[in-house]
Amino acid sequence: MSQIDTIRLQVMWNRLVSVVEEQAMTLLRTAFSTSVREAGDLSAGVFDPEGRMLAQAVTGTPGHVNTMAEAVPNFIAEIPRERMYPGDTYVTNDPWKGTGHLHDITMVSPSFRGGELIGFFACTAHVVDVGGRGFGADGKSVYEEGLQIPIMKFAERGEVNRDLLAIVRANVREPSQVIGDFYSLASCNDVGHRRLMEMLDEAGLDGLDSLAAFILSRTRAAILERIATLPKGSWSNTLLTDGYDEPVRLAAEVTIGEDSGGEGSVNVDFSGCSPVSRCGINVPLTYTKAYACYAIKCVVAPDIPNNAASLAAFTISSPANIVNAERPAPVALRHVIGHMIPDLVLGALAKALPGQILAEGAAALWNIHISVRPAPGAPGPGARHAEVLMFNSGGMGARPGLDGLSATAFPSGVHTMPIEATEHTGPIVIWRKELRPDSGGAGRQRGGLGQTIEIAPAEGHEFDFSAMFDRIGTPARGRDGGADGAPGSVALDDGTRLRPKGWQHVPAGRRLILQLPGGGGFGDPAERTPEARAADRARGYVTETET
């Protein structure tokens, strides 16, 4: 290949990334759910005809992107090529063939050019409701957790499946929002297809074959080169999480070696994790793989594009357990355990790469689903029912050379949801949302701070809420001598302690107070500079009374 050809293909690769970024932004701008529109809880990507991901949008979460990369081949296996037509869009929320739980809708659209299938566009988004028990851990099987949509056609040759929409409308609490998101997902794939056709027209190409070969070969060579520089061997780590009604043990062994072809490989084995839970905190293996791969890639190759070739360098193994839950295990809150996977894997890598890995953080998002209703005897005119979903983040662990980021969603990467947008979706009032002093673990580098959030039903209302919280009984651990982060807590403003998981009630006139956990510190606290200590006190990150 000539240098000119190489440059040309590299430019087209960059252009392809811009295509899928516009695809994602279309979803972001048209979505009905606040979790998508405000927090960016989505993914978008383009795939070759074999279902290999060529490019992903920067906008999105690792849990969605990497599971979507596994999902597209499932669509191809389910829908024969002879039943694929221009104008088609396929859909599922199958946790084991999609992205891990029923609240995520994945849509895949074939891309045709001149009558030939040249690839696929895919996207995923979290919808506000899928029926059943709602977004929570209380279900005892996936059948209780909501409507299941097998891989099927949302649209054929541009004609939307009205029967599917009627079934969805009859089974969810917010049909307008959910069906609106279905159309947003389908539309964003259409935008990706149109932009791809424009790009191929400009380049004078009939398809993606030459570009796909270039992307995958270059990525594979780059990722293997990085793995070759790593120490070889096996390292293990264990981690406790709160679980539902008893702590959950997570265990991982990371092995860095060479495969039979003499090329680098990294395997993570999850033998030794707790068994499948009776409650909905279980994780399908595809979601476990998504976050294990993300953790390794953050350390090994953060600058190498994420696609089928880079993901193929990492393998995952596990017996049936809480991180490899098989159907029909309840999996609604698979993110609570799934978001702990990076801290687990990074803890093993810290033994292989001492002094280079950040401390543990809050990890799991503190999501809260609020079901608001008029209080008994409340006046009618302003009273209403609503379903409100809110994403919140604790502190990140401290890094070897920098303090941890406060109130930051690592590893999920979702944005903070503005309180104005959240209050607009339902009759609630967020009285306080501020950084939580003294919650970051002490160290040479301080852990990131959690938040204090105070939520109340609006006048004349009450609400039930689904708690999806962790790091209350098992705080984030410091690294290399750093102190643990502060644990979280859940209570009413009258001091009543509440459970970290499950549906609970907040009566009219009461406020729910969430204290989000902080990240662990890194290094000996005695080595923190006087200037950094003074800055912490001046900014209110650490109180004057802290020892």
ZASE-146123 format. One record per atom (N, C-alpha, C): z, x, y. Coordinates in steps of 0.1 Angstrom, whole numbers, plus 5000, padded with zeros to 4 digits. Layout:
ZASE-146123
ZXY
...
***
This chain:
ZASE-146123
500050084988
500050005000
500050095013
499150065022
499050145034
500250115043
500450205053
501550185062
501250055071
500050025074
499749905082
500049785074
499749785061
500049665052
501549655051
502349765050
503749755049
504349695062
503849745074
504349695086
504049545088
502849505084
502349365085
503249275076
503649315064
504449235055
505849235060
506349345066
507749335072
507749235084
506749235092
506749135103
506748995098
505948975087
505848835081
507248805075
507948905069
509248875064
510148825075
510148895086
511048855097
510648715102
509348685102
508848555106
509348445096
509348485083
509848385074
511348355076
512048455080
513548425083
513648335095
512748345105
512748255116
512348115113
511448105103
511047975098
512247895092
513047965083
514147895077
515347875087
515347965097
516447945107
516047815115
514847795118
514447675125
514647555116
514447565103
514747465094
516247425095
517147525095
518547505095
518947435109
518347485120
518747435133
518247285134
517247255127
516747115127
517847025121
518447075110
519546995103
520746995112
521047105118
522247115127
522147015139
520946995144
520746915156
520546765153
520246735141
519946595137
520946535128
521946615123
522946565113
523846465120
524246365112
525246265116
526646315115
526946385104
528346435101
528746545110
529946535115
530446635124
530646765117
530946765104
531046895096
529846975096
528646905097
527346975097
527047005112
527046905120
526546915134
527447015142
528747005140
529647085148
530147215141
530247215128
530847325121
529847405113
528547355112
527547435105
527747445090
528347345084
528547345070
527347305062
526347395061
525047365056
524447495050
523247485045
522347595041
520947555041
520047655043
518647625043
517947755038
516847735030
516147855025
514747815020
513947925017
512647905012
512547984999
511847924989
511747974976
510347994971
510048084962
508748094956
508547984946
507247974940
507047874930
507947884917
508447994915
509348014903
510847974907
511047944919
512447904923
513348024927
512748134931
513448254935
513648244951
514848254955
515048244970
514548374977
513648354987
513048464994
513748485007
514248385013
514948405026
515848285028
517048315035
517948205038
518148205053
518548095059
518948085073
520248155075
520348225087
521648285091
522648175092
522248065098
523147945099
523447895085
524747885082
525147835069
526347905063
526747865051
527947915045
527547985032
528248095028
527948155015
528048065003
529047975003
529147874993
527947784991
527347745002
526147665001
524947744998
524747855005
523547935004
523347994989
524448054984
524348114971
524348014960
524947904961
524847794951
523447734952
522947714964
521547664965
520547754958
520747884959
519847974952
519847954937
520947904931
521047874917
520547734914
520547644924
520247504922
518747484921
517947554929
516447524929
515847534915
516147634907
515547634893
516047514885
517147454888
517547334881
516647214884
516247204897
515247104901
513947124894
513447254893
512147284887
512247244872
513347274866
513547244851
513547094849
514047014858
514146874857
512946794860
512146834870
510946764874
509746844871
508946794861
507746874857
506746894868
506047004867
505047034877
504046924880
503646854869
502646754870
503146624877
504546624879
505146504887
505446544901
505046664905
505346704919
504146684927
504346624939
503146594948
503546634962
502446654971
502746674985
503446554991
504446574999
505246465005
506446434997
506646504985
507846474977
509146544983
510246484981
511546544983
512546504972
513246594966
514146574955
515546594960
516446524953
517846524957
518846524946
520046584948
521146574938
522446604946
523546554940
524846604944
525646644931
524946664920
525546714908
526346844910
527646844908
528346964911
527947084903
527447064891
527147174882
525647214883
524847134889
523447174891
523147184906
524147154915
523947174929
524947274934
525847234943
526647334950
528147314948
528547244937
529947254933
530847134935
530447034943
531146904944
530246794949
530746674948
529846554950
529546534965
530446594974
530146574988
529046654994
528446744986
527346824991
526046764985
525146724995
523846674991
522846794992
522146814981
521046924981
519746854980
518846894989
517446844988
516446954987
515446934979
514447034976
513046974978
512147034985
510846984988
509847084984
508847044975
507747134972
506847154984
506247274985
505347304996
503947334990
503047254993
501647264988
500747314999
499747394995
498747445004
497347434997
496447365002
495147344995
495247294981
496247204979
496447144966
497247224956
497547344960
498347434951
499747444956
500747444946
502147464949
502347604952
502847634964
503147774968
504547804970
505447704969
506847734970
507647614973
508947634976
509847514979
510747544991
511047444998
512147455008
513347375003
514547425005
515747365001
516847365012
517647265012
518747265021
519947185015
521147215021
522347145016
523247115028
523947005027
524846965038
526046885032
527146895038
528346825034
528346685041
528446575033
528446445040
529846395040
530146305049
531446255052
532146185040
531346115032
531946035022
530946015010
531346014998
530545974987
531245864978
532145794984
532845684977
533945734968
534245664958
535345704949
536645714956
537445814952
538845834958
538745894972
537545944976
537446014989
537646164986
537546234997
537546384997
539046424995
539346444982
540746484979
540846534965
542146584962
542346644949
542946544939
543046414942
543746324933
543046274921
541746294921
540946244910
541246324897
541246254885
541446324873
540146354865
539046314870
537746344865
536746334876
535546384874
534446374884
534046234886
534246144876
533846004877
534645934887
535845984890
536745914900
536345964914
535646074915
535446144928
534346084937
533545994931
532545944940
531245914932
530245874940
528845844934
528145974930
527645974917
526946094912
525446064913
524646154919
523246134920
522546244912
521946214900
521346314892
520146364900
519546474895
518346524901
517246414900
516746374911
515746264912
514946274925
514046184927
513146184938
513846104950
514046164961
514446094973
513146024979
512046104978
510746044983
509646094974
508646014972
507446054964
506246024973
505546134975
504246124984
504646064997
505746095002
506146045016
506845915016
506945845004
507545715004
508945724999
509945685008
511345705005
511745604994
512645654985
513145564974
514245474979
513845344982
514645254989
515745204979
515545204966
516545174956
517745264957
517345394958
518445494959
519245474971
518645454982
519345424995
520245304994
519845204987
520645084985
521845114977
521745194967
522845234958
523845314967
523345404974
524245484983
524945404993
524245314999
524845225010
525945145004
525845094991
526845014985
528045084980
527945224980
529045294974
529845384983
529445394996
530145485005
530745415016
531745475023
532545405033
531845415047
530945515049
530245535061
528745545058
528145435054
526745435050
525745485061
526045445073
525045495084
525045645085
526245705085
526345845086
525745915074
526045865062
525545935050
524045925049
523545805051
522145785049
521345855061
521945865072
521445945083
521246085079
522346145073
522246285068
521246305057
520946205049
519946215039
518546235046
518346155056
517046175064
516946305071
518146355076
518146485083
517846595074
518346595062
518046695052
516546695048
516046575046
514646575042
513746625054
514146585066
513346625078
513346775080
514446835078
514546985080
513647055070
513547005058
512547065049
511147055054
510846935059
509546915065
509147015076
510147035084
509947135095
509647275090
510447315080
510247445073
508747455068
508347345061
506947345056
505947355066
506047285077
505047295088
505047425094
506147485097
506247625103
505647725093
505847705080
505247805070
503747795070
503247665071
501747655072
501147725084
501847705095
501347775107
501347925106
502447975099
502448125097
501348175088
501148095077
500048135068
498648125074
498548025082
497248015090
496948135098
497948175106
497848295115
497548425107
498248435095
498048555087
496848555078
496148435077
495048425068
495348435054
496548375049
496948385036
496948245029
496648245016
496648115009
498048085003
498948175002
500248154997
501248264999
502348264992
503448354995
503548464985
502548474975
502748574964
502848714969
502048764978
502148904982
503348924990
503748834999
504948855006
506248844997
506248754988
507348744979
507548874971
506448924966
506549054958
507149164967
506749174979
507149274989
508649254991
509149134994
510549104997
511449134985
511049094974
511949104962
511949254957
510849324958
510849464953
511549554963
511449534976
512149614986
513649584985
514049454984
515449424983
516049484971
515349474959
515949524947
516149674948
515149744953
515349894954
516549924963
516649854974
517749884984
519149854978
519249744971
520549704966
520949804954
520049844946
520349934935
520650074941
520050114952
520450234958
521850234963
522250124969
523650114974
524650114962
524350044951
525250044940
525450184933
524350264934
524350394928
525350484935
525750454948
526650534955
528150504952
528350394945
529750344942
530350414931
531650434931
532350494919
532150404907
532050464895
531850384883
533150364875
533350244870
534550214863
534850064864
536150024860
536549894861
537949884868
538149784876
539349764884
539749614884
540949594882
541449454881
542349414893
542449284894
543349224905
543749084901
544949044905
545448914903
545948854916
545948724917
546348654929
546948524926
547948484932
548548344930
548148254942
547848134939
547648034949
548547914947
548747834956
549647724955
549347624944
548047604941
547647504931
547947364937
548047274927
548347134931
549847104930
550247104917
551747084915
552447204909
551647314907
552247434902
551247544906
551747674908
550847784912
549747804902
548647854907
547447884899
547348034899
547148094888
546848244887
545348264886
544948354895
543548394895
543548544890
542548584882
542448724878
540948754877
540648884881
539348934881
539249074877
538249114869
538049254867
536649284871
536549384881
535249424886
534849554879
533649554873
533049664866
531749714873
531749834877
530549894883
530050004874
528849984870
528250074860
526750074860
526150104849
524650104848
524350014837
523249934839
522749844828
521949934818
521349864808
520649924798
519450004803
518949964814
517750024820
518050144829
519350184829
519750294837
519950264852
519950134856
520050094869
521450034872
521850044885
523149994888
523449854886
524649814883
525049674881
526449654884
526849544889
528249504891
528549374884
529549374876
529949254869
531349214873
531649084875
532949034877
533348944866
534448974859
534848884848
536248814852
536248684850
537348604854
538248564842
538248634831
539148604821
540648624826
541548544821
542848554826
543248454837
542248384842
542648274852
543348164846
544048084853
544747964848
543747864842
544147784833
543247684827
542847574837
541847494832
541347384841
542547294845
542547264858
543647174863
543347034860
544346954860
544146804858
543746744871
543846814882
543546764896
542246834901
541746774912
540446824916
540346944924
540947054919
540847184925
540147284917
539447234906
538647314897
537347354904
536747464899
535547524905
534447544894
533347484896
532147514887
531747654889
531247714878
531047864878
530047904889
529047814892
528047844902
528747874916
529747804919
530547824932
531347954931
531947974920
532648104918
531748224920
530548214914
529548314915
529148334929
528948224936
528548234950
529448324959
530748294957
531748374966
532048504960
531948524947
532148664942
531048754946
529848704946
528648784950
528748814965
529248714973
529348734987
530448844990
531548844983
532548944985
532049084983
531349104971
530849234968
529749274978
528949184982
527849224991
528449255005
529549195009
530149235022
530549375022
530949435011
531349575010
530249665007
529349624997
528349714992
527049715001
526649605006
525349595013
525349485023
526149485033
526149375043
524849355051
524149465052
522949465060
521649435052
521749425039
520549405031
520449255030
519149205032
518949055032
519448995019
519948875020
520448795009
519348715003
518948744991
517848674984
518048684969
517048634962
517148644947
517348784942
516748874948
516749014942
518149074945
518749054957
520049114959
521149044951
521048914949
521948834941
521848874926
520648914921
520448944907
521249074903
521649154913
522349274910
523749254906
524249134908
525649104905
525748994894
526549014884
526648924873
528148874872
528248754867
529548684866
529848644852
531048664847
531348614833
532748544834
532948444826
534248384825
534348284814
535448274807
535648164797
535848034805
535947924798
536247804805
537647814811
537747794824
539147794830
538947734844
539847754853
539847684866
538647734874
538147854872
536947894880
535647884872
535747824860
534547794853
534847654846
535047554854
535447424849
534147354845
534247294833
533047224828
533147074830
532047004830
532046864832
532846794821
533646694824
533746614837
535046654845
535346774846
536546814853
536446774868
537546734874
537546694888
537346824897
536446814906
536046944914
535946914929
536446804934
536246774948
536746884958
537846944955
538347054964
538047184958
536847204952
536547334946
536647444956
536547414969
536547524979
537947584981
539047514978
540347564980
540547684971
540247674958
540347794949
539147884951
537947824953
536747904955
536848004967
537447964978
537548044990
538548164987
539348154977
540248264973
539548374965
538348344960
537648434952
537348564959
536848564972
536648694978
537948784980
539048724983
540248804984
540648864970
540448784960
540648834946
539748944942
538448934945
537549034942
537649164951
537949134964
538149244973
539449324969
540449264964
541649334959
541349424948
540449394939
540049484929
539149594934
538249564944
537449674950
538249764958
539449724963
540249804971
540849924963
540949904950
541350014941
540250104938
539050064939
537850154937
537550224950
537850154961
537450214974
538750214983
539750294980
541050284988
540850315003
541550235010
541550255025
540350195032
539450115024
538250065030
538149915030
539149845024
538949695023
540049625031
539649515037
540649445046
541749375037
542749335044
543849265037
543549125034
544349055026
544148915024
544248835036
543548725037
543648635048
544048485043
543948395053
544248255049
543248205039
542048255039
541048225030
540548085030
541247995022
540747855021
540847785034
539747715038
539847625050
540947525048
541547495060
542547385060
541747255064
540947205055
540247075057
541246965057
540946865065
541746735064
540746625066
540846525057
540046405057
541046295061
540746225072
541646125078
541045985077
541745895071
541245755070
542045665079
541545635091
542245565101
542045415100
543045335103
542945195103
543945135113
543745015117
544644945127
546044925120
547044955127
548444935122
548644785121
549544745112
549844595111
550344535124
549744435128
550044365140
549444425153
548544525151
547944585163
546944495169
546844505183
545844415189
544444445185
543544345185
542244355179
541144435187
541044415200
539844465207
539544615205
540544705206
540244845204
540544905191
540944815182
541244865168
540044875160
540044985151
538845005142
539245095131
538445085120
538545175109
537645295111
537945415106
537045525107
537445635097
536545715093
536745825084
536445955092
537446045093
537346155102
537546285093
536646375094
536746505087
536846615097
537846705094
538146815104
538346945096
537647045100
537747185094
538547275103
539547335097
540447425105
540647555097
540847665105
540947795099
542247875102
542847945093
543948035095
543448165099
544248265098
543948405102
543348485092
542448575096
541848675086
542748795084
542648865073
543348985071
542949095080
543949185083
543649295091
542649395084
541749455092
540849555086
541349695088
540749785081
541249925081
541249985095
540349945104
540350005117
540549895128
540749775125
540749665135
541749555131
542349485141
543149375138
542349265131
543049175124
542449065118
541948965129
540948885126
540448785135
541348665134
541748605145
542548485145
541748355143
542348255136
541748125135
540248135132
539948215122
538548245118
538248215104
537148145101
536848095088
536148205079
536948285074
536448385064
537148345050
536248325040
534948365038
533848265041
534248135045
533248035045
532248045057
532848095069
531948115080
531647995088
532247885086
531947765094
532547775108
532047705117
532447705131
533747625133
534447645144
535447555148
534847425152
535547315148
535047185153
535747145166
535047125177
535747095189
536546965188
537746965194
538546845193
537946725199
537146745210
536446635216
535546565207
534846645199
533846585189
534646515178
535746575174
536546515163
537146375168
537746375180
538346255185
537346145187
536046185190
535046085192
534646005179
534946065168
534546005155
535545895151
536745895156
537645795152
538845795161
539745685160
540845665168
542045755165
541945885167
543045985166
543146065179
544246125180
544546215192
545046345187
544346455191
544846585188
545546635200
546946635198
547746675209
547946825212
547746895201
547847045203
547047115193
546347215197
545547305188
545547445195
546447535190
546647655196
547047765186
546847895190
547248005181
548748005178
549048045166
550448035162
551048175163
551948195172
552548335174
553348375162
553348505160
554048575149
553548535135
552348475134
551848445120
551048555114
550548645122
549848755116
550748865110
550448915098
551249015092
551249145100
552449205101
552549335109
551949445101
551449545108
550849655102
550249755113
549749865108
549049955118
547949865125
547349785117
546449675123
547049545119
547249455129
547949325127
546949225121
547549145112
546749035106
546448925117
545348855115
544948745124
545948635124
545948565135
546948455137
546348325131
547248235126
546948105123
546948015135
546947885133
546947785144
548147685141
548547625152
549347505152
548547385157
548447285148
547647165151
548447045150
548446955160
549246835161
548346715162
548346625152
547446515152
548146385151
547746285158
548446155157
547346045157
547745925151
546845815152
546845765167
545745715171
545745655185
546645525185
546945485197
547845375198
547345255191
548245195183
547845075175
547245105162
547245235158
546645275145
547645355137
547345365124
547945455115
546945525106
547245625099
546245685090
546845745077
545945745067
546245825055
545345945056
545846055051
545146175051
545146245038
544046315035
543946395023
544246545027
545346595022
545746735025
544946825015
544446935020
543647025012
544047165016
545347195016
545947315022
546447415011
546447545014
547047645005
547647755014
548147855007
548847965014
550147915020
550847815013
552147765018
553247835010
553047824997
554047894988
553648034985
552448074987
551848204984
551148264996
551748325005
551048375017
550148485014
549248515024
548348625023
549048765023
548648845013
549348975012
548749085021
549649165026
549149285034
548549385024
547949485030
547349595022
547749735028
547949825019
548349965022
549549975031
550549895027
551849895035
551949785045
550949715048
550949605058
551849485053
552449415062
553249295058
552349175055
552949085048
552248955045
552148875057
551048785057
550948695068
551948585066
552248505077
553148395076
552548275068
553348215059
552848105051
552647985060
551847885055
551647765063
552647655060
552647545067
553547435065
552847305069
553347195063
552747055067
553946965068
554046895080
555246815082
554946705093
555746605094
555746515105
556546565116
556346505128
557146555140
558646525139
559046445129
560446415128
561046515118
560346605113
560846705103
560546675089
560046565086
559746525072
558646625066
559046695055
558046785049
557046705040
555846745041
554746685033
554146785023
553446725014
552846805003
551546875009
551246995003
550047065008
548747005003
548846914992
547646854987
547946714983
546846634984
546946494980
546946394992
546746264989
546746165000
548146135004
548346125017
549646095023
549546005035
550645955041
550545865051
551245915064
550545885075
551145905089
551245775096
552445715098
552645585104
552345585119
552145475124
551945465139
553145515146
552845595157
553945655165
554445795160
553945835149
554345965143
553146065145
553446195145
552446305146
552546395134
551346435129
551246535118
551146675124
552046765120
552046895125
551646995114
550547065116
550047165107
550247305112
550947385104
551147525108
550247605098
549147665103
548147735095
548647875092
548347925080
548848065077
548048175084
548748285085
548148405091
547648505081
546948605085
546448705076
547348815074
547248895063
548049005061
547749125070
548749215072
548549335080
547949445071
547449545078
546949665071
547649795076
548149865067
548849995070
550249975074
550950085076
552350095079
552650035093
553449935095
553749875108
554249985118
554950085113
555550185122
554450265128
553150265123
552150345129
551350265139
551750145142
551050065153
551350125166
550350145175
550450215187
551350135197
552050195206
552850125216
551950035225
550750085227
549750005236
549449875229
549149885216
548849765208
549949665207
551149715206
552349635205
552549565219
552349635230
552549575243
551449465245
550249495241
549149395242
549449265234
550049285222
550449165214
551449075221
552449145228
553449065234
552949005247
552049075254
551549015267
550648895264
549948895253
549048785250
549748675242
551048695239
551748585232
551448585217
550848685212
550548695197
551848725190
552748795196
554048835190
555048805201
556148735196
557248695206
558148815209
558848805220
559748915224
560848935214
561148825207
562348825198
561948885184
560648905182
560248955168
560749095166
561249125154
561749255151
560649335145
***
